[in-house]
Structures are given as structure tokens and as C-alpha cells.
């Protein structure tokens, strides 16, 4: 006995119920035509993940329920084909005179026009970017269904990270676990998933198939990489990451008893290094944010520095050179090599490149403020005026031509406030918002050594990578005039912000107390800036966004002795 099953590793769009349903129907027909009799779709595939407060609208969940019924009707002619569809569902229960909406993160088992069962997710995550307890009620039951003589136990994402749901499915007669998922990418997450699911397979003694979403949705990216594991945790199949694909794997009943996956040549995608996956996540995040929201293209300020250079390379890989425009806006403090390197890079990538000097505009602004500023030395006020002029010009071009402005600030800058409100923070999408500066350099070197999208080798001029970073807002300025060296700064940020280590713990790791306390203070006092920053792509387990929810107004200070009365 063999059972061929398929995984719809597809890119769904939040709220596009008709489009998402069509993708599922098309995938089911293709899978059936290739001999599969079970198709797994990702978690909440009808709605798209995550639909956030759309889940709170009864009209939305009702429309999702109708879409599931529509899929069942559309597949009525596929003999012996079973399709598992992830969707939200809800029904009104009346308690006395008050209507209570009971919503579930659910999956329905469809066969030949009928919905056989609907399973509600038991374990609802409420950490990092997850907020499912806000929207859903936990399920209580189990779901074991039969396909071609094989008993399949259905779980939804977080269910498989806990013991009980899988044990209940096994005790209910399941011979294989089918786990449908929408698990956002961050660096290292793919390996973590496989390891945890291997532990689950071994714990219950059953093979496991993991069907995963792919695509970008606002600040999160889903990486696909669906897989199948034997009962001993060994990998039998793993799909490519960051690629839409209908993936097939076959189960067979062994003569000695039990069921396992057929390990076929080429079924396991070659492993890829962390930088390659990170690059793909950023490219997919840009492509889907711009594509799904209908922007015709992207525009950015190209300064001749490392951050804007990396963003330009990502944008071209995501959109193609014809949909990306770069603008150099030199000021009186712009070095000649910045002009030269910006022109060089734009030429290498073949994008439209324009130069708009801000020299006269800057002098006009200073003249307008001369009386107010009289008697005071030039300082960050004048520096920030330059950044705000550039932001205004980019937003003007965006309004006129429709292209979205990509901001170029990195995580180190966002953490410490080394950025200007309504200046370099002005724009619609922050591509490298979750990359520490040291990662920016590493990723630039990786992209120069690889050409995954065929845009030409070494898109970033070497001097942009090797020269000391500078905002070029005053003579001979470098970032290290205002910040600790980036290797030190990023080490502290990784520990304090990403890993939640305390100040004393960081100091005990070898960092100077004064530097650690200064960085912690900068993070605290710049929360008001980050709240006004554009949404950006999440690629770490702790990003500035849904992962980071600190009050702007707070008197708490973690430094030693600060809390003593």
C-alpha cells in the first residue's frame, strides 16, 4: 500500500479569499492529476496569515467559512481526493442576552464535495509576533481521518510543539501526523523547526509531514521549506525554502508493519547557508510588500554608503532594475567618493539614477532660521535639516510617480536613535530595519560573492564596504563620533535587546559598564522615534515591531542603583 500526498507550499494574500481559494482548487486538481490523494494546505490559508483584527470582524470569518464551502463544491468531482484547508471559523453562541463570538483557528477535511471534519487548534501561541489568544478560542478535540487506508492525525502548527495533541492523535489511531503551519522566518528558525518536529515524531513513534506557508506579509516572511520525517526523526523530504511549490511525498506500508515515507533521490533540498536564506527573506519581503500592495516600483536615496547600497541591491533582486530608482542628493558635506561610488553602483545595476543637489535648499532653510538660531553654534539641528530635505524630496517623487520610498536605516541605528524623524526615517518600507550594522557589512560581502538572481557580479563597489561609515552631515564626520564601534555596539544590542540579558550580565561578559549603560539609555530614550518608523522586514527572533512592546513614557532605569529609594 502506498499513499502519495502533496503539500501546497503556496504564497497566499491576506483577505484575498477568492484568490486564495482558487490557488487551493488549482493545486488540488494538479495534485490529483499527478496521483496524489491527500493535499495539505498551510495554516489559515483561506484568510492569509496573519489577518490580525480582521479576525474580529464576523463578516470576515463568515466569508472564510463560505470560501471553504466553495472549495468543497469546486472539488466535488475529484474522486477519492482529500484536501485539508486551513481557515478561521466562528459562530455566535448566546449567553443570556449577550452574543459571544467563538472563533477558532481551524482546518477542515474536504472530500468529494463534503466537509468531513473541522479541527480547531488547541495550542494558541502568544509570544514574539504571535497574538492568537486575542483572536481565537482553543480547541478541545482531536481529528483523525482516513485516506486510502491510512489514518492521518491532523495538528495545526503550535499543537505539534506540545506533547498532548500529538499523543491524543496517536491514541486515536493516527499512523502519521499531518501538521499545517504558518511559522514566520527568522535566522535559525528552519533548523529549530526540523529539530523540534523530529523530537515529536520520535516521542509518539509516528512519521510526520510538515506543510508550511511561503511569502511576505507586512513585516513577517514565511520561508516554506516544508518537510517529511520518518518515525525516528530522519528527514525523508525537504522542499526548497522561499519558493512557491507543489511538493510531493509518498507513504508506504512496510511488510514488517508500520508506515514510513519513501526516501527518493533529490527529495531533500541542498542545505543553504544563513546568509543565502537571509538574502532570500529580504528579497521576498520587498517583492511581496510592494507587489501585494500594488506599488509600481521603489525609490530610495543612494548616498554612497553601505546601508543604501545594500537596500538598492536587495530591491533590484526583488523587483528588477526597471522598477527601482535611485536618487543621490549631495549636500555641502558630501565627499567626492560618495558621488563616484553611487554612480558606479547605479551603473552596475542598471537602475535609473538622478542627482538632485540640496546645497541651495539647505542654505535657504538656514537663512529662514537664521534669526531664530542667531548666537548658537551649528549642531544636530542643521544636520537634521539636511536629512529632512532629502526625505521631503523622496516623498515628493513618490507622490508624483507612485513608487514607494524604501528607507535605509539599520537596526543599530534604530536602537540608538542615530536616525532623523521625517528625514532618513521618512518612507514607506524599512528593508534592513532588523539588520545590525555588522550584519549589513557581512550581507554586502555575501552578495558580492554570489549572484543568485543574475543581476551581475559584485553589485556593491568595494570602497563602499571598506570605507568608514558616515552620515556626511558635517565635515569629516564618521558614525563612531557618536556611537561605540559597531562590533561592540552590536554585541551589546544582541544581548540586551534581542536576548533580554541584564546590564550586569552583559558587563560580566567583558563589556565596559559605561558603554553598556549608555547603549541601554539610548535604546530607552529613542522609543518615541521607533514608534514613528516605517514597518520593516523581521528576520531575527526579536525585531523592533511586534516583538518589542515597550512604553514610550517610563521612569524605569535598569542601571545599578537607579531603583534605590
Protein Blocks (a to p, Z undefined) as FASTA:
>chain_A
ZZddddddddddehilmlmmmmmmmmmmmmmmnopabdcddehklnopaekjmlmpmklm
mmmmmmmmmmmmmmmmmghiacdddddddddddehjaccddddddddddeehiafbacdd
fbdcdehjbckkmmpccdfbdcdddeehiacdddehjlmmpmklmmmmmmnopabdcddd
dddddehklmmmmmmmmmmmmmnopacdddddeddehjbccekjpacddfkopafbdcde
hiacdddddddddfkgpjdddddehkaccdddfklmmmmmmmmmmmmmmmmnopabdcdd
dehiaklmmmmmmmmmmnopklcccdddddfklcfklmmmmmmmmmmnopacddddfklm
mmmmmmmmmmmmgoiacdfklmmmmmmmmmmmmmmmmmmnopacddfbdfklmmnopace
hilmgcjbdfklmgcfklmmmmmmmmmmpcfkonoghkbcfklmmpccdehlaghiafkl
mmccfklmmmmmmmmmmnopafklmmmnopafklmmmmmmmmmmmmmmmmmpccdddfbf
bdcdjklccdfbdcbdfbghklpZZ
